[in-house]
Amino acid sequence: MDEQQRLDAYMKQVLSIKNKRENDQVKLDYADIVKDMGFSQEDLAAIDTEFRKAKELGRGYVAHQQADDAIEALSRAYALRPDDEITLQLLSEAYGIKYIQTNEQTYKTNSEEFARACLAINPNNQSAFQIIQSLRETPQSQTQWGRIAIIGAIVGGIGFGGYSLVKSPKTSNKQNTTEIVTPNTPDTPKENKTNTFGVFVSSKGDATTIKIVDGEVVTQKSNLKSKAKNSEKRKYDDASGKVIYEVKYKDEGFKMRTEGDKLLWKVKISGDKIRISDNEEGKNAYEIKKKDNKFKISQNGKDLQEVKKEGSFGNAIIELNKIPLAEREVLIGEMLLKGI
């Protein structure tokens, strides 16, 4: 097992343990985790080095308001040390910057969630309080948005970057976002053309990053890139350019097939509910309902899991571990494209 494989295995184990714990205020014992995995002290030192490098890189990107790069670096730091207070604060700031840049609700949700996770560790972190307060303030004009000013310095080893929304009368929503278009009928969920970025982690430790770049999906784990053929069809290529999956849109959702036209998943979208089945008839479908800042996953009338997260349906789809991760990535990407 090379160093990267050890890091990947370690991150998966840490996130799995973290997601199973109920008390976020009790820190993980990383030395014990490394020991239990059969890793050496040298491996632990390498993990610590990688964590500090990712964290400081993310801090620099936040300071320069480079949101995408900050989120990517800090998400890696988070996977290595998910209970580090400053990493959580910086992630909250990074998602807040991205929210102001794009006016995408998912980023606002992520920013607040990381701020709350930070407060669970340190209830006296004033920056986290300021972030939540700023996110809840409604701009005086719904058509004009502000910008983020990251201020302050490191106080007593704690990042104390102030977080504020400053109204700019010359900046309009049209300058920050791209128009959303519909691939099919007016009843079809709208397709998100704005560049977005999401990190999805399951309670089992599966983790991936999904990007939407110029209206196309880019997946991190399986390294797939989508390409829209027309308003009714999208194909997903691997790194070599080979077509792996094909998505065909219908009025109420879409079908995902292999390049050989074998049906993999039929997805039906209806308001705050989606159904995912592996057959045309919709039998034995996974049903995901979104309500009260959480998702409920069921199958054949039996409750399977409750996911206490806001934002995209992708936060629930990542939990469907009987679906191969590459296929989950495509399903999540399609949800992000539709803004749900």
Secondary structure per residue as TSV (DSSP state, phi and psi in degrees):
chain	resnum	aa	ss	phi	psi
A	1	M	-	360.0	121.4
A	2	D	-	-81.7	178.9
A	3	E	H	-61.8	-42.6
A	4	Q	H	-65.2	-38.9
A	5	Q	H	-64.9	-38.6
A	6	R	H	-64.6	-42.2
A	7	L	H	-61.9	-44.3
A	8	D	H	-62.4	-44.0
A	9	A	H	-64.5	-40.4
A	10	Y	H	-64.2	-46.4
A	11	M	H	-62.0	-40.6
A	12	K	H	-63.1	-42.1
A	13	Q	H	-67.4	-43.2
A	14	V	H	-62.5	-46.5
A	15	L	H	-65.9	-35.7
A	16	S	H	-62.9	-46.0
A	17	I	H	-64.6	-43.4
A	18	K	H	-60.4	-44.1
A	19	N	H	-69.7	-21.4
A	20	K	H	-86.7	-14.2
A	21	R	-	-85.7	144.2
A	22	E	S	-95.2	-27.6
A	23	N	-	-102.8	103.0
A	24	D	T	-76.4	-9.6
A	25	Q	T	-81.8	-17.7
A	26	V	S	-91.9	120.4
A	27	K	-	-76.2	151.6
A	28	L	-	-72.4	149.6
A	29	D	-	-96.2	94.3
A	30	Y	H	-68.4	-32.0
A	31	A	H	-63.6	-40.5
A	32	D	H	-67.7	-38.2
A	33	I	H	-61.6	-46.0
A	34	V	H	-61.6	-42.9
A	35	K	H	-63.3	-45.3
A	36	D	H	-63.1	-28.7
A	37	M	T	-83.8	-3.6
A	38	G	T	81.4	16.9
A	39	F	-	-87.0	162.0
A	40	S	-	-93.7	172.2
A	41	Q	H	-65.2	-29.9
A	42	E	H	-65.5	-37.7
A	43	D	H	-63.8	-42.2
A	44	L	H	-61.7	-41.3
A	45	A	H	-63.9	-39.0
A	46	A	H	-65.9	-37.9
A	47	I	H	-64.9	-43.9
A	48	D	H	-60.5	-41.9
A	49	T	H	-63.5	-44.6
A	50	E	H	-63.3	-39.3
A	51	F	H	-62.5	-49.7
A	52	R	H	-62.4	-39.0
A	53	K	H	-64.1	-46.7
A	54	A	H	-65.1	-40.2
A	55	K	H	-64.3	-47.6
A	56	E	H	-68.4	-35.4
A	57	L	H	-62.7	-45.3
A	58	G	H	-62.3	-39.5
A	59	R	H	-59.9	-41.9
A	60	G	H	-64.5	-42.0
A	61	Y	H	-64.7	-38.9
A	62	V	H	-61.2	-45.1
A	63	A	H	-59.3	-30.8
A	64	H	T	-100.3	10.7
A	65	Q	T	56.7	35.0
A	66	Q	-	-95.0	83.8
A	67	A	H	-62.4	-48.4
A	68	D	H	-60.6	-46.4
A	69	D	H	-65.8	-37.9
A	70	A	H	-64.0	-44.9
A	71	I	H	-63.2	-41.2
A	72	E	H	-65.0	-46.4
A	73	A	H	-67.0	-44.4
A	74	L	H	-72.7	-27.8
A	75	S	H	-65.4	-34.5
A	76	R	H	-69.4	-43.1
A	77	A	H	-61.0	-40.2
A	78	Y	H	-63.1	-40.7
A	79	A	H	-65.5	-27.2
A	80	L	H	-85.3	-34.4
A	81	R	-	-142.9	78.7
A	82	P	T	-70.6	-7.5
A	83	D	T	-113.5	22.9
A	84	D	-	-83.0	119.9
A	85	E	H	-57.2	-46.4
A	86	I	H	-70.5	-35.5
A	87	T	H	-61.1	-43.6
A	88	L	H	-63.2	-42.0
A	89	Q	H	-64.3	-45.0
A	90	L	H	-64.5	-38.6
A	91	L	H	-62.4	-40.2
A	92	S	H	-62.0	-43.4
A	93	E	H	-63.7	-42.5
A	94	A	H	-63.0	-45.5
A	95	Y	H	-67.1	-32.5
A	96	G	H	-64.5	-41.8
A	97	I	H	-59.7	-45.6
A	98	K	H	-63.8	-36.4
A	99	Y	H	-62.5	-45.8
A	100	I	H	-66.1	-35.3
A	101	Q	H	-69.6	-32.0
A	102	T	H	-116.7	-19.9
A	103	N	-	60.9	31.6
A	104	E	-	-93.9	124.7
A	105	Q	H	-59.5	-33.2
A	106	T	H	-58.4	-39.2
A	107	Y	H	-70.0	-36.1
A	108	K	H	-61.8	-43.9
A	109	T	H	-61.6	-46.8
A	110	N	H	-61.9	-41.3
A	111	S	H	-60.6	-45.4
A	112	E	H	-68.3	-37.8
A	113	E	H	-62.9	-42.4
A	114	F	H	-71.1	-32.7
A	115	A	H	-63.8	-41.6
A	116	R	H	-67.5	-37.4
A	117	A	H	-63.9	-36.7
A	118	C	H	-63.7	-43.4
A	119	L	H	-68.2	-28.2
A	120	A	H	-64.4	-29.9
A	121	I	H	-85.8	-43.0
A	122	N	-	-136.0	97.3
A	123	P	T	-62.7	-10.1
A	124	N	T	-100.6	9.8
A	125	N	-	-74.3	102.5
A	126	Q	H	-67.8	-31.2
A	127	S	H	-62.4	-40.7
A	128	A	H	-63.2	-40.6
A	129	F	H	-61.9	-42.8
A	130	Q	H	-64.5	-37.4
A	131	I	H	-62.2	-50.1
A	132	I	H	-60.4	-43.5
A	133	Q	H	-62.2	-44.5
A	134	S	H	-64.8	-39.2
A	135	L	H	-65.3	-28.4
A	136	R	H	-86.9	-11.8
A	137	E	-	-75.3	128.2
A	138	T	-	-87.7	126.5
A	139	P	-	-59.7	147.8
A	140	Q	S	-63.5	-32.6
A	141	S	-	-116.2	128.3
A	142	Q	T	-75.0	-10.9
A	143	T	T	-105.9	-2.2
A	144	Q	E	-128.2	136.3
A	145	W	E	-125.2	160.6
A	146	G	E	-95.6	-161.5
A	147	R	E	-135.0	164.8
A	148	I	E	-96.9	135.9
A	149	A	E	-113.5	113.5
A	150	I	E	-88.4	116.2
A	151	I	E	-125.4	163.4
A	152	G	-	102.2	-173.3
A	153	A	-	-146.0	-171.0
A	154	I	E	-85.7	123.5
A	155	V	E	-117.8	118.4
A	156	G	T	58.1	33.6
A	157	G	T	82.3	1.1
A	158	I	E	-112.5	129.3
A	159	G	E	-63.7	121.2
A	160	F	-	-116.9	41.3
A	161	G	-	-67.8	120.8
A	162	G	E	-68.5	156.9
A	163	Y	E	-137.8	116.6
A	164	S	E	-142.9	154.6
A	165	L	E	-104.1	119.1
A	166	V	E	-111.7	118.6
A	167	K	E	-67.4	134.8
A	168	S	E	-123.9	108.3
A	169	P	E	-65.6	-15.0
A	170	K	E	-94.0	-3.5
A	171	T	E	-105.2	123.7
A	172	S	E	-112.3	163.2
A	173	N	H	-61.3	-31.6
A	174	K	H	-67.2	-27.8
A	175	Q	H	-75.9	-24.1
A	176	N	H	-97.9	-19.2
A	177	T	S	-130.9	160.7
A	178	T	-	-102.3	145.4
A	179	E	-	-58.9	139.3
A	180	I	-	-88.9	134.3
A	181	V	B	-122.1	161.9
A	182	T	-	-107.2	131.9
A	183	P	S	-75.7	-21.7
A	184	N	S	-132.0	-117.0
A	185	T	-	-88.6	168.6
A	186	P	T	-60.2	-20.7
A	187	D	T	-86.4	-9.2
A	188	T	S	-76.6	138.3
A	189	P	-	-53.7	140.7
A	190	K	-	-69.7	148.2
A	191	E	B	-94.4	130.5
A	192	N	-	-85.2	113.7
A	193	K	-	-92.9	-8.2
A	194	T	S	-75.1	141.3
A	195	N	-	-64.0	126.6
A	196	T	E	-134.8	170.6
A	197	F	E	-151.8	127.2
A	198	G	E	-137.6	139.8
A	199	V	E	-108.3	127.8
A	200	F	E	-124.9	124.5
A	201	V	E	-130.1	129.5
A	202	S	-	-92.4	165.5
A	203	S	T	-67.9	-16.0
A	204	K	T	-89.6	-4.1
A	205	G	S	99.3	-2.5
A	206	D	-	-68.0	134.2
A	207	A	E	-142.0	141.9
A	208	T	E	-154.4	162.9
A	209	T	E	-119.6	132.5
A	210	I	E	-119.4	129.0
A	211	K	E	-115.0	145.2
A	212	I	E	-112.3	113.7
A	213	V	E	-119.7	113.3
A	214	D	T	52.7	42.9
A	215	G	T	80.0	9.4
A	216	E	E	-124.1	150.3
A	217	V	E	-88.0	137.0
A	218	V	E	-128.2	121.3
A	219	T	E	-103.5	142.3
A	220	Q	S	-82.0	-48.0
A	221	K	S	-70.1	-49.7
A	222	S	S	-91.6	-5.1
A	223	N	-	56.0	48.9
A	224	L	-	-102.2	148.9
A	225	K	E	-131.0	135.3
A	226	S	E	-93.9	160.6
A	227	K	E	-148.8	118.7
A	228	A	E	-75.2	123.4
A	229	K	E	-80.6	-40.0
A	230	N	E	-162.4	-169.5
A	231	S	T	-70.4	-9.4
A	232	E	T	-115.0	-3.4
A	233	K	E	-148.1	141.2
A	234	R	E	-137.3	138.1
A	235	K	E	-115.4	150.4
A	236	Y	E	-116.7	119.6
A	237	D	E	-102.6	150.3
A	238	D	-	-86.7	-173.0
A	239	A	T	-62.2	-26.6
A	240	S	T	-85.6	-4.3
A	241	G	S	92.3	1.9
A	242	K	-	-77.0	134.4
A	243	V	E	-73.2	124.8
A	244	I	E	-105.1	-44.9
A	245	Y	E	-131.8	159.7
A	246	E	E	-137.1	135.3
A	247	V	E	-116.1	127.6
A	248	K	E	-116.0	128.5
A	249	Y	E	-88.4	140.9
A	250	K	E	-123.3	170.0
A	251	D	T	-56.4	-36.9
A	252	E	T	-108.6	15.8
A	253	G	E	157.3	-135.6
A	254	F	E	-162.3	165.8
A	255	K	E	-120.6	137.3
A	256	M	E	-110.2	125.4
A	257	R	E	-128.2	164.6
A	258	T	E	-77.8	168.5
A	259	E	T	-60.6	-27.5
A	260	G	T	-81.6	10.8
A	261	D	-	72.8	21.2
A	262	K	-	-83.2	127.8
A	263	L	E	-67.1	127.2
A	264	L	E	-102.4	-52.8
A	265	W	E	-146.0	136.6
A	266	K	E	-109.9	123.2
A	267	V	E	-115.8	125.0
A	268	K	E	-113.8	126.8
A	269	I	E	-112.6	128.4
A	270	S	E	-144.1	94.6
A	271	G	T	60.2	-117.5
A	272	D	T	-94.4	25.0
A	273	K	E	-141.2	140.6
A	274	I	E	-131.1	150.9
A	275	R	E	-124.1	133.2
A	276	I	E	-125.0	116.5
A	277	S	E	-130.1	159.5
A	278	D	S	-101.7	21.0
A	279	N	S	-147.3	160.0
A	280	E	T	-64.8	-32.3
A	281	E	T	-78.4	-11.2
A	282	G	-	76.4	21.3
A	283	K	T	-75.9	150.2
A	284	N	T	53.3	35.2
A	285	A	-	-74.1	145.3
A	286	Y	E	-75.1	132.2
A	287	E	E	-117.2	126.0
A	288	I	E	-118.9	121.0
A	289	K	E	-113.4	135.5
A	290	K	E	-105.5	122.7
A	291	K	E	-159.1	135.9
A	292	D	T	53.1	51.1
A	293	N	T	61.3	30.9
A	294	K	E	-155.0	164.9
A	295	F	E	-117.4	139.3
A	296	K	E	-113.8	125.1
A	297	I	E	-106.7	128.9
A	298	S	E	-139.3	166.5
A	299	Q	E	-150.7	125.8
A	300	N	T	53.5	40.8
A	301	G	T	79.2	-0.9
A	302	K	E	-103.2	125.5
A	303	D	E	-68.8	129.2
A	304	L	E	-102.8	-41.7
A	305	Q	E	-165.4	151.4
A	306	E	E	-118.6	128.3
A	307	V	E	-113.0	112.2
A	308	K	-	-89.0	74.5
A	309	K	-	-143.6	149.8
A	310	E	-	-95.0	178.7
A	311	G	S	96.3	-145.6
A	312	S	-	-70.3	151.3
A	313	F	T	-59.7	-16.9
A	314	G	H	-58.4	-27.5
A	315	N	H	-65.0	-24.1
A	316	A	H	-93.8	-39.1
A	317	I	H	-60.6	-36.0
A	318	I	T	-60.8	-21.9
A	319	E	T	-79.4	-12.8
A	320	L	-	-80.0	74.9
A	321	N	T	-71.9	-7.3
A	322	K	T	-79.4	-12.8
A	323	I	S	-92.4	128.0
A	324	P	-	-52.2	144.3
A	325	L	H	-58.5	-40.0
A	326	A	H	-60.2	-38.1
A	327	E	H	-73.1	-35.9
A	328	R	H	-62.8	-38.5
A	329	E	H	-59.9	-42.2
A	330	V	H	-65.1	-44.3
A	331	L	H	-61.6	-42.6
A	332	I	H	-64.4	-43.3
A	333	G	H	-58.3	-40.6
A	334	E	H	-65.4	-35.8
A	335	M	H	-65.4	-42.4
A	336	L	H	-64.1	-39.4
A	337	L	H	-59.0	-35.6
A	338	K	T	-88.5	-2.2
A	339	G	T	73.4	26.4
A	340	I	-	-127.9	360.0
